[in-house]
Amino acid sequence: MSTDPLRLDDFIYRLIYEKGYKTWPSLLKKATKDPEIPSPGLRVEHLFPQHPYFPIGLELETTGLLTATSTWIPGTGSCDVPPFEQPFRILPRVATPTRLFTSTKLPLPPSVWFKQSDNHLTVLVLAWAYALSARWAEIFSQALPLEYTDSQAEWLATHTCDNTEATVDVGNVSYDAARWWAGVIPPGQGWKASMVCGHYKFMSPWSSTLESLPAIRLFSASRSKAPSHQCCTSLETAVQYISDYCTLHSAHDRNCVAFATALMLPLAHYDRISVLLPVPRMCTAPSRIRSSAESIEEPIYGRDIRQFDRLLALSCNPHRVKSILGSIFYEHSVLCNTCGQWLQGTATVLQSGLIQNLDILTRTFSLRSPHLSSLWLGAIIAGFHGSFLEAPEDSSDSIVSIFMKRLGLAP
């Protein structure tokens, strides 16, 4: 028996390790029986209602930095720690775009989100990346108006369901909508959201460049090409175009997943991850084409634009995103001097290679923290899961320290 109250004896060590280890197999068993996440678990309109958001007209430092302060208040427990403030920095901009790939030649994760006969995920991720950037340009005072580039998606005269093609049917659309869609899904960059801070020029955190094989092409019964004008679409109009598209293809559930995935693009850029997405497939005939006035679905973030701004601000802070994602591995009943043993049991399960199916992994995390279902699904689609499911290569570091570093919980 140890005489040091901060040091664990072997019995307590094994007890905490076993508790951490057994937590995950029980969730995994439930997830295996029912791997589908209920649709309400993917909703984001009530997610993090207390999260701060950027005020309109915010000005960054000349290096593009934003300095802020967070207040930390101890939770319930025996620790007598007073509240304290901690400064932190956010980089709500990037210097280079995130690389996105679609290809029939590259292996995709084994998930039903990638294997649907109709797959709208990539189209909607790209659309939400634009929408987030449009709002970003409205918030920051140094941001420039969005502009289209010369790169546009090609338009097809007829729509075919061919596994060798990637054709996106956008329905009967206006000239402005046609130009927007042509700029959202072309090869490379179809639009740019920039800001000037001092002598530096930066991009929005959701800026991306697309490399797609085959190239994604557009089809509309009312259009055969897009107009050449360069006036970019506003946030409100872009969200309406997305809503119309989801109504056309009955893709509202996919829309929530795509929005969560788009929120992960700054994290992917921060971790230098190239995001692999499925090639769009549209073999099912669209539902009756509706006009914008008939698309009565409210935005997935609700009627309050501040909720959109909260999620935008969260997305701009990769460290915060990692902390929130990593919170599913926190157990409030485990004391701070025993958390290492708890995480040891958790890491042993997750890095054992037992979880190969991403739907089961996502459902397991969803059962652990239901309110984080959408964020974890977006993170897994963006490829964030791979870093902590792999066993450490360097045996000089403990599995716990590496696990915490990969989640952004340790330096």
C-alpha angles and dihedrals in degrees: 000000000000118000093202109086090208094054119077122227118224094263095054090043092055092043094055092041090052091048091053093044096049095048093072103044089055091053091043091055091053092046092051091055093047112016097168119102111224112246094242088060090064096055117114105184092099098033116128097348091181096050113121121243134202117265118234112265095028113166122211127212118267089265093052093255126142116203118201142158129236125201117221120204121185117243127225114306145088097287112110097210119149121223114271139185125235126192119222139173132230128196103207091182140054134215097218133027124257113254116239123189135194120179140151088214097059121079114249124208114271097258134130087229087071099039104057116126085232113042120182098160099104094045092052095044089056091046093052091047087060093046093051090049092049090055090044089057090053094051106047118066094213093053119112124221113274115261135194120237126218091262112102134169114252120250123226125214093215134027119233133177101227125151089219093057134068107208124169118202108206096177126225103340138173124248091260092049091048091053091048095051090046089055097044101058109027125122112277115357120341096180139019131215109191141169133194118222112179107304094343132090119205139178133230114272091247095054109128143173119219126217108184131177109217098027114246112246132189134234130189130168088219102041137050097177140009125251116255100231117123104215106126124224120255124239094256093050093046091052089050091052089051091050091049090050092050091048090050093052100028087240103140094124090050088050092062091049092048092050091052090049092051089053087060096057094092089051090050089051091048092051091042092240121158106218117229114205132179122264108255113257124189114174099139116088110250118250121253108311112248131196123238090260090059095050098094097167109121117229114281089246091055129241095304112089088199089072089057088049092051092055091044091054091047091050090053091060110067093180090056092047091052091049092051093047090046092051090085087073092055120098115193093204092060114090119233094249091055100044091096091062091045092053091044089062092044094049092047091059098042095046095043094091092241094120109067100145112081093204090059091045092051092047090049091055090044091055090049094052112006094186090061095053095108095046094048092047090052091047093051092048089050089054100250093130096069097074097061099035090062120087114244116267095204110068092191089079121064119249088242096054092048091046091052093046091053090053093048091246095119134036 
